[in-house]
Amino acid sequence: MENNRILIFDTTLRDGEQTPGVNLNLSEKLEIARQLELLGVDIIEAGFPAASPGDFEAVRAVSKSVDCSVAALCRCVPADIERGWDAVRLGKKPRIHVFLATSEIHMKYKLRMEPDEVFRRAVEGVKLARTLCEDVEFSCEDASRSDPAFLYKVLEAVIDAGASTVNIPDTVGYAMPAEYGQLVKGVIENVPNIGKAVVSVHCHDDLGLAVANTLSAIQNGARQVETTINGLGERAGNCSMEEVVMALQTRSQLYNVGHGIDTTKIYRTSQRVAKFTGVPVAINKSIVGANAFAHESGIHQHGVLANPMTYEIMTPQSVGKTESTMVLGKLSGRHAFVDKLKALGYTLSKEEIDDAFVRFKDLADRKKTITEDDLEVLMSQKLADVPATYRMDSFQIQSGNKMQAMASVSLVSGSGTATEAATGDGPIDAAYNAVQRIVGGQWPLAAYDIKAVTEGRDALGEVTVRVKHGDQTHTGRGLASDIIESSILAYINAINRALAAEKGATV
């Protein structure tokens, strides 16, 4: 690999999905994977195959559907490694990614292993992986809190065992930029065979320093960065791909490294991931937030009008944030519709196109014009579909400021149509109570979010909910021009996803 080229390793489908409340189905994972490939990422970490049959099937499907490298995460356990290889072996560029903690606190309290045993297992794990796959990555979990001498010893041994990439994670977001940069520098200077491997970094954002730490690592010789779209991930999240890439691009003379990302596809990718995961992008989020290129101050507005570079260090167009120029309507034909979907990066079968076109025509009957944002939401709703135990047939609402809200809801299932009525604290609460009477059991609402996805009085309202069921939380989405209808659809979608998960479906 060229020393001035940074490899972008995206773990949105693995570490990103570990965001609390995020549970992607197979169709959503495949669509995100295809979008990541269009974006230009070098490696997609598709999941943890040994974790569940659903995760295994998702990794296998992703590995077969894209041309870029696809990695399977595995513990240093033979069964995990063999399972991971089974998941990616049919891919064009398979990678096995094995990990084992090297910090004293992890070895003592989590692994309950002595350093010598950790060393032995790390080497054995990489050797096994290397017999199966040519591309092997090894991660020293919690590297930033590991004894440097022990870290160097492990890294040298796993490279000799066949690892072509070695990862130095800041697993708990503990490191400061200066010390993390020195850690990476120390690895490069003290591991004799480090020239045989790519040095990678994986930073978490517990102290808000994931991007800063990643950039510091690049300055000190790291040549692969592990990131997620929108910074999704465990706890406070991971290093944000869009932020680190645009930092490299905007300050290219400082970093003097290249990358393969098509930055004009960043915004579209961010929005797609936000819709599929149900995790909205903060309005003040760098690069992709709604306010990233907004100016309210009169002084700032004057400066931008005179020269955008006065207050914008990059253009909205450079990240793909442009106004939609083409709209569709009820008179638009199938050809124009398909062309627009292709332009948005969707690859669909004839059957999927047929279904999407029907949904488009239904939407066009209710909306005068259909924008790109409308289509994105339309497609995300389709991909969110799971085997539907329940489907909404109809609903009626009675509500006012001087009466208790009452809702009647009819749901269709394999047993036929069932109708229940209930009261509640407002029309949505009443509707949810009616749904619960039909479904049975407890389905408490953990989160509720509503937004207009387009402008105008006929704007579509998208509702995202998180529903608790047992010890799991499931995300549901609903879309309609009526916010109550959107809310009911989202609640039913979450329930269907929970029930599908119980039956072993990949959701």
VOGU-3710 file (C-alpha; in Angstrom, 3 decimals, decimal comma):
1> mennrilifd> 0,000/0,000/0,000  1,122/3,541/-0,734  2,355/5,220/2,425  0,397/8,394/1,681  -2,945/6,619/1,236  -5,348/6,178/4,151  -7,571/3,089/4,106  -11,105/3,735/5,314  -12,417/0,785/7,325  -16,120/1,273/7,999
11> ttlrdgeqtp> -17,726/-0,521/10,928  -21,217/1,013/10,769  -22,751/-2,434/10,243  -20,915/-3,913/13,233  -19,915/-1,374/15,874  -22,485/1,121/14,583  -25,285/-1,402/15,002  -24,224/-1,816/18,643  -25,715/1,637/19,236  -28,450/1,054/21,837
21> gvnlnlsekl> -31,828/0,618/20,137  -30,417/0,056/16,636  -31,427/-3,228/15,008  -31,055/-3,385/11,222  -32,729/-6,002/9,059  -30,964/-7,753/6,203  -32,338/-5,487/3,467  -31,225/-2,390/5,364  -27,728/-3,804/5,912  -27,365/-4,633/2,239
31> eiarqlellg> -28,500/-1,161/1,176  -26,065/0,490/3,606  -23,266/-1,782/2,348  -23,959/-0,842/-1,278  -24,016/2,826/-0,337  -20,694/2,452/1,510  -19,199/0,880/-1,604  -20,453/3,787/-3,729  -18,979/6,140/-1,143  -15,601/4,508/-1,683
41> vdiieagfpa> -14,764/2,832/1,626  -11,961/0,282/1,405  -13,177/-2,269/3,957  -16,656/-2,935/5,335  -16,839/-4,709/8,678  -20,173/-6,405/8,172  -20,736/-7,972/11,585  -19,838/-10,582/14,187  -20,829/-13,908/12,566  -20,540/-15,994/15,738
51> aspgdfeavr> -22,926/-13,703/17,626  -26,123/-15,061/16,059  -27,466/-16,851/12,960  -28,880/-13,519/11,799  -25,494/-11,818/12,029  -23,881/-14,707/10,143  -26,394/-14,480/7,289  -25,998/-10,707/7,098  -22,189/-10,906/6,863  -22,419/-13,604/4,210
61> avsksvdcsv> -24,952/-11,627/2,178  -22,915/-8,415/2,360  -19,683/-10,193/1,389  -21,350/-11,556/-1,747  -23,028/-8,289/-2,752  -20,100/-5,835/-2,851  -16,699/-5,781/-4,539  -14,735/-4,104/-1,737  -13,155/-5,948/1,191  -15,580/-7,348/3,761
71> aalcrcvpad> -14,378/-8,206/7,258  -15,858/-10,563/9,819  -15,081/-9,819/13,463  -14,044/-12,837/15,565  -12,756/-13,521/19,040  -9,481/-15,446/19,278  -11,502/-18,637/19,546  -11,261/-21,356/16,855  -15,037/-21,737/16,524  -15,445/-17,955/16,052
81> iergwdavrl> -12,700/-17,799/13,440  -14,046/-20,749/11,450  -17,545/-19,291/11,609  -16,235/-15,917/10,452  -14,463/-17,507/7,498  -17,628/-19,381/6,487  -19,435/-16,029/6,420  -16,961/-14,170/4,169  -15,279/-16,888/2,122  -17,534/-16,347/-0,911
91> gkkprihvfl> -16,717/-12,626/-1,023  -14,326/-11,148/-3,579  -12,021/-9,706/-0,896  -12,593/-11,510/2,410  -10,906/-10,452/5,650  -10,887/-12,132/9,063  -10,589/-9,650/11,923  -9,579/-11,270/15,212  -9,260/-9,463/18,521  -8,046/-10,059/22,051
101> atseihmkyk> -7,641/-7,627/24,932  -4,098/-6,728/26,028  -4,682/-4,271/28,899  -4,070/-5,380/32,465  -7,631/-4,555/33,560  -9,188/-6,566/30,719  -6,833/-9,522/31,127  -7,446/-9,682/34,886  -11,167/-9,023/35,157  -12,709/-9,899/31,770
111> lrmepdevfr> -10,493/-12,587/30,265  -9,127/-13,947/33,571  -5,920/-14,806/31,769  -2,269/-14,251/32,473  -0,322/-12,250/29,879  1,497/-15,381/28,653  -1,822/-17,077/27,855  -3,114/-13,953/26,066  0,085/-13,895/24,019  -0,275/-17,577/23,108
121> ravegvklar> -3,950/-17,296/22,154  -3,335/-14,209/20,035  -0,672/-16,002/18,011  -2,713/-19,196/17,679  -5,785/-17,228/16,607  -3,928/-15,362/13,869  -2,204/-18,547/12,665  -5,560/-20,308/12,323  -7,110/-17,330/10,546  -4,145/-17,157/8,181
131> tlcedvefsc> -4,623/-20,796/7,130  -8,119/-19,841/6,003  -7,753/-16,315/4,661  -4,928/-14,297/3,139  -6,113/-11,022/4,659  -6,005/-11,118/8,472  -6,332/-8,213/10,886  -5,506/-8,421/14,582  -6,776/-5,953/17,195  -5,274/-5,457/20,651
141> edasrsdpaf> -8,480/-4,514/22,451  -7,983/-1,654/24,929  -4,536/-0,961/23,487  -4,483/2,590/24,840  -4,476/1,219/28,422  -2,034/-1,614/27,686  1,582/-1,849/28,810  3,539/-0,644/25,750  6,232/-3,319/26,092  3,626/-6,091/26,158
151> lykvleavid> 1,762/-4,452/23,279  4,921/-4,387/21,135  5,618/-8,046/21,949  2,106/-9,167/20,951  2,111/-7,122/17,753  5,473/-8,473/16,626  4,306/-12,040/17,220  0,944/-11,724/15,420  2,639/-10,119/12,411  5,058/-13,053/12,288
161> agastvnipd> 1,996/-15,318/12,534  0,464/-13,735/9,421  -1,452/-10,583/10,371  -1,260/-8,043/7,541  -3,088/-5,328/9,526  -2,644/-4,578/13,234  -5,151/-2,395/15,034  -4,393/-0,191/18,067  -7,843/0,589/19,497  -8,712/3,259/22,021
171> tvgyampaey> -11,583/1,013/23,051  -12,982/3,122/25,871  -12,089/6,576/24,535  -9,512/7,120/27,268  -6,574/8,513/25,330  -5,623/12,131/24,709  -4,543/13,101/21,174  -0,881/13,715/22,027  -0,447/10,472/23,976  -2,379/8,420/21,428
181> gqlvkgvien> -0,193/9,751/18,663  2,870/8,799/20,707  1,437/5,305/21,256  1,141/4,792/17,502  4,595/6,262/16,977  5,958/3,922/19,655  4,442/0,911/17,882  6,050/1,908/14,583  9,444/2,530/16,206  9,551/-0,492/18,510
191> vpnigkavvs> 7,927/-3,363/16,606  10,755/-4,682/14,397  8,532/-6,190/11,682  5,907/-3,444/11,619  6,769/-2,726/7,987  5,000/-5,965/7,042  1,634/-4,723/8,320  -0,711/-1,763/8,001  -1,131/0,102/11,296  -4,812/0,745/12,004
201> vhchddlgla> -6,622/2,746/14,700  -10,120/2,455/16,153  -11,169/5,296/18,437  -14,233/5,737/20,631  -15,749/9,066/21,568  -16,281/8,783/25,334  -14,391/12,053/25,912  -15,340/13,567/22,553  -11,842/12,972/21,160  -12,309/10,103/18,687
211> vantlsaiqn> -11,698/12,227/15,589  -8,845/14,162/17,209  -7,171/10,930/18,312  -7,585/9,407/14,850  -6,023/12,441/13,170  -3,149/12,387/15,652  -2,594/8,711/14,839  -2,472/9,506/11,111  0,159/12,172/11,738  2,214/9,526/13,531
221> garqvettin> 2,032/6,852/10,857  -1,325/5,061/11,027  -2,586/4,193/7,565  -5,982/2,624/8,265  -8,753/4,302/10,257  -11,816/2,504/11,596  -14,878/4,714/11,551  -18,666/4,778/11,372  -21,144/6,947/9,513  -22,479/9,711/11,798
231> glgeragncs> -20,160/8,464/14,556  -22,563/5,679/15,565  -21,434/3,030/18,030  -21,219/1,768/21,587  -21,808/4,317/24,363  -20,799/7,745/22,963  -19,980/6,266/19,565  -16,996/5,905/17,247  -14,832/8,160/15,154  -17,071/9,844/12,595
241> meevvmalqt> -16,038/8,892/9,055  -17,290/12,101/7,496  -15,423/14,272/9,999  -12,047/12,590/9,675  -12,258/12,421/5,872  -13,197/16,079/5,500  -10,455/17,054/7,945  -7,935/15,240/5,733  -9,393/16,913/2,666  -9,767/20,417/4,060
251> rsqlynvghg> -6,304/20,382/5,651  -4,611/18,355/2,919  -1,366/20,346/3,088  -1,054/19,534/6,789  -1,735/15,804/6,561  -0,450/15,146/3,026  -2,344/11,864/2,685  -5,015/10,729/0,269  -8,145/8,596/0,553  -10,615/6,905/-1,763
261> idttkiyrts> -13,829/8,510/-0,516  -16,145/10,285/-2,958  -16,995/13,146/-0,617  -19,956/14,235/-2,750  -21,763/11,114/-1,508  -21,192/11,808/2,199  -24,426/13,655/2,910  -26,597/11,124/1,101  -24,910/8,268/2,977  -25,365/10,038/6,300
271> qrvakftgvp> -29,064/10,589/5,688  -29,621/7,013/4,563  -27,924/5,582/7,645  -29,901/7,935/9,891  -33,178/6,764/8,389  -32,347/3,068/8,585  -31,019/3,180/12,139  -33,620/5,596/13,469  -30,845/7,700/15,024  -31,279/11,298/13,823
281> vainksivga> -28,326/13,493/12,939  -27,909/16,338/15,417  -28,656/19,693/13,767  -25,249/21,041/14,839  -23,337/17,910/13,737  -20,165/18,729/11,825  -20,270/18,201/8,049  -23,750/16,652/7,788  -25,907/18,449/10,371  -28,747/20,704/9,221
291> nafahesgih> -26,872/23,759/10,507  -23,426/22,773/9,167  -23,697/25,374/6,391  -26,352/27,653/7,913  -25,586/31,289/8,751  -27,855/33,486/10,859  -25,622/36,306/12,035  -25,824/39,348/9,773  -22,053/39,703/9,811  -21,620/36,075/8,793
301> qhgvlanpmt> -24,266/36,338/6,081  -22,585/39,412/4,621  -19,226/37,659/4,598  -20,578/34,519/2,916  -22,341/36,577/0,252  -19,105/38,441/-0,451  -17,002/35,264/-0,448  -18,209/31,921/0,945  -14,702/31,106/2,175  -14,985/33,855/4,801
311> yeimtpqsvg> -17,041/31,516/6,992  -17,121/28,218/5,093  -13,964/26,110/5,014  -15,628/23,702/2,597  -18,587/23,993/0,249  -21,924/22,240/0,814  -21,503/20,730/-2,659  -18,218/19,092/-1,642  -20,134/16,773/0,706  -23,121/16,379/-1,601
321> ktestmvlgk> -25,423/18,756/0,206  -27,248/20,323/-2,741  -30,827/21,209/-3,473  -32,904/18,704/-5,376  -33,302/19,818/-8,984  -35,628/17,131/-10,271  -39,049/16,373/-8,919  -41,510/13,663/-9,861  -45,294/13,709/-9,782  -48,338/11,556/-10,423
331> lsgrhafvdk> -47,859/11,904/-14,184  -44,242/10,699/-14,067  -43,599/7,421/-15,791  -41,820/4,281/-14,714  -38,659/5,153/-16,686  -38,138/8,488/-14,931  -38,836/6,863/-11,595  -36,272/4,095/-12,139  -33,660/6,563/-13,419  -34,064/8,659/-10,291
341> lkalgytlsk> -33,672/5,625/-8,032  -30,500/4,639/-9,904  -29,168/8,175/-9,484  -29,781/7,846/-5,739  -27,727/4,656/-5,673  -30,465/2,020/-5,401  -30,042/-1,300/-7,202  -33,367/-3,109/-7,358  -34,759/-6,266/-8,906  -37,738/-6,099/-11,277
351> eeiddafvrf> -40,043/-7,242/-8,464  -38,659/-4,586/-6,110  -39,067/-1,914/-8,786  -42,670/-2,999/-9,362  -43,449/-2,737/-5,663  -41,634/0,598/-5,264  -43,460/2,075/-8,273  -46,848/1,162/-6,793  -45,849/2,831/-3,522  -44,601/5,866/-5,464
361> kdladrkkti> -47,886/6,236/-7,360  -49,840/5,964/-4,121  -47,707/8,712/-2,610  -48,015/10,868/-5,756  -51,800/10,764/-5,447  -51,449/12,450/-2,058  -48,562/14,799/-2,793  -48,273/17,226/-5,700  -44,548/16,754/-6,180  -42,188/14,001/-5,042
371> teddlevlms> -38,668/15,095/-4,141  -35,471/13,097/-3,625  -36,076/13,245/0,111  -39,538/11,756/-0,390  -38,038/8,891/-2,407  -35,366/8,255/0,211  -38,009/7,919/2,895  -40,202/5,788/0,614  -37,316/3,381/0,039  -36,248/3,334/3,676
381> qkladvpaty> -39,784/2,391/4,665  -39,763/-0,498/2,225  -36,413/-1,737/3,513  -37,708/-1,499/7,078  -40,419/-4,035/6,297  -40,227/-7,367/8,117  -42,525/-10,384/8,054  -45,718/-8,646/9,150  -47,481/-10,402/11,962  -49,812/-7,405/12,117
391> rmdsfqiqsg> -50,873/-4,901/9,460  -53,009/-1,829/10,046  -56,384/-1,911/8,331  -57,973/1,278/9,674  -58,153/3,655/12,608  -60,533/6,276/13,978  -59,698/8,996/16,486  -61,826/11,195/18,718  -59,884/13,907/20,474  -60,088/17,476/21,680
401> nkmqamasvs> -58,803/19,832/24,347  -61,886/19,265/26,558  -62,357/15,523/26,166  -60,343/12,391/26,742  -58,898/11,008/23,542  -60,334/7,744/22,260  -59,025/5,587/19,432  -60,386/2,599/17,539  -57,786/0,540/15,628  -58,251/-2,461/13,333
411> lvsgsgtate> -55,291/-4,772/12,658  -55,046/-7,637/10,203  -53,134/-10,789/11,127  -53,128/-14,468/10,232  -56,152/-14,852/12,479  -58,168/-12,260/10,579  -59,121/-8,691/11,464  -59,333/-7,567/15,075  -60,640/-4,230/16,318  -60,166/-2,655/19,727
421> aatgdgpida> -60,876/0,742/21,236  -59,060/2,493/24,076  -58,618/5,859/25,742  -55,373/7,611/26,423  -53,492/10,782/27,193  -53,893/12,176/23,678  -54,765/10,502/20,358  -51,452/8,687/19,873  -51,394/7,235/23,368  -55,002/6,087/22,888
431> aynavqrivg> -54,137/4,459/19,561  -51,134/2,674/21,107  -53,313/1,392/23,940  -55,789/0,015/21,376  -52,941/-1,708/19,486  -51,680/-3,275/22,733  -55,139/-4,712/23,425  -55,048/-6,496/20,080  -51,440/-7,660/20,261  -51,392/-8,547/23,952
441> gqwplaaydi> -48,541/-8,146/26,398  -46,577/-5,057/27,343  -45,001/-2,879/24,672  -43,811/0,252/26,504  -42,581/3,177/24,452  -38,901/3,997/25,061  -38,546/6,833/22,554  -40,668/8,764/20,074  -39,463/11,127/17,357  -41,380/12,873/14,587
451> kavtegrdal> -40,189/15,095/11,787  -41,347/16,447/8,472  -39,158/15,004/5,783  -40,133/17,562/3,150  -41,469/21,097/3,075  -44,995/22,310/2,516  -48,441/21,625/3,904  -48,466/18,188/2,278  -45,135/17,224/3,808  -44,674/13,614/4,805
461> gevtvrvkhg> -44,384/13,025/8,517  -41,866/10,361/9,520  -42,196/8,882/12,988  -39,481/6,788/14,620  -40,221/4,911/17,835  -38,314/2,579/20,117  -40,367/-0,052/21,872  -39,201/-2,223/24,770  -40,030/-5,923/24,696  -38,404/-8,097/27,324
471> dqthtgrgla> -34,774/-7,062/27,613  -34,592/-5,831/24,004  -35,411/-2,525/22,363  -36,738/-2,465/18,798  -36,946/0,470/16,404  -39,959/1,058/14,184  -40,649/3,656/11,506  -43,848/4,946/9,959  -44,492/7,323/7,083  -47,682/9,159/6,126
481> sdiiessila> -48,959/12,654/5,564  -51,081/12,157/8,719  -48,869/12,132/11,830  -51,264/9,916/13,791  -51,197/7,355/10,981  -47,382/7,618/10,881  -47,278/7,036/14,630  -49,463/3,931/14,513  -47,513/2,496/11,568  -44,213/3,057/13,419
491> yinainrala> -45,526/1,323/16,550  -46,788/-1,679/14,553  -43,457/-1,845/12,656  -41,532/-2,018/15,935  -43,829/-4,768/17,241  -43,455/-6,744/14,003  -39,660/-6,432/14,204  -39,690/-7,691/17,787  -41,887/-10,645/16,893  -39,754/-11,442/13,846
501> aekgatv> -36,636/-11,406/16,022  -38,277/-13,883/18,403  -38,890/-16,202/15,456  -35,235/-16,010/14,410  -35,602/-13,666/11,442  -32,762/-11,314/10,562  -33,966/-7,919/11,692
//
